[in-house]
Amino acid sequence: MKIKKIIVALDTDNLNESIKIVKELKEEAFAFKIGYEFFYNFGLEGYQLIKNEKVKIFLDLKLHDIPNTVKKAVKAIAKLNPYFLTIHISGGDEMQKVTNISKGKIKILGISILTSLNSKLTKKFYFNSDVKEIVKKFANYALKNKLDGIVCSPKEIKEVKKISSNKFLIITPGIRPDDYSNPNDDQERTMTPKDAIAAGANYLVIGRPIIQSPNPLKTLKLINSSLD
């Protein structure tokens, strides 16, 4: 049985196109990521239409608020039954801990440093701190607070792996196939699918290189073949 590693990001404002992509790719993908653009455009109705395709959903809402608010949000989101849900590790220990109410229902992933930030911007907004050092600290907090996994760029996978061993999942956006080129790409800390899996990632989040390709299914199959 083929082990699926790719989470396809539905970063689009076209609901019909999203449903078409899910129907086309669901046999080859591990899950589908629903983020701000999709959720704010199509809400619960759009979410349910994707869920009706009997696929796993990575609900990427990046919760970040006071603990009580996040606790209530997670309780409400649990009714939607996503496979993954994201929160910001920087929200603090208590905010992370309250998500444990979802144990057995949702896997909670902690966001570390967004992959759109390069080292210069990270130092600016994290008070002259090195990216890898911040992610290592965040990984330790995520382990301590019993999150199910961490979201980090592929450049930090090895550092996280040293800390976590196999105690939690490592999910990585910022994945770019060798032949992908986009002058408007906003990802800074990237890696190829094969290299990211070799470094220790459990799952890869890939959006535009797949859904904007002339043949999304062929592109996903090629990526999967490169991981075999």
Secondary structure, DSSP 4 states (H G I P E B T S, - for coil): -PPP-EEEE---S-HHHHHHHHHHHTTT-SEEEE-HHHHHHHHHHHHHHHHTT---EEEEEEE-S-HHHHHHHHHHHGGG--SEEEEEGGG-HHHHHGGGGGTTT-EEEEE-S-TT--HHHHHHHTTS--HHHHHHHHHHHHHHTT-SEEE--GGGHHHHHHHHTTSSEEEE--B--TT---TT----S-B-HHHHHHHT-SEEEE-HHHHTSS-HHHHHHHHHHHH-
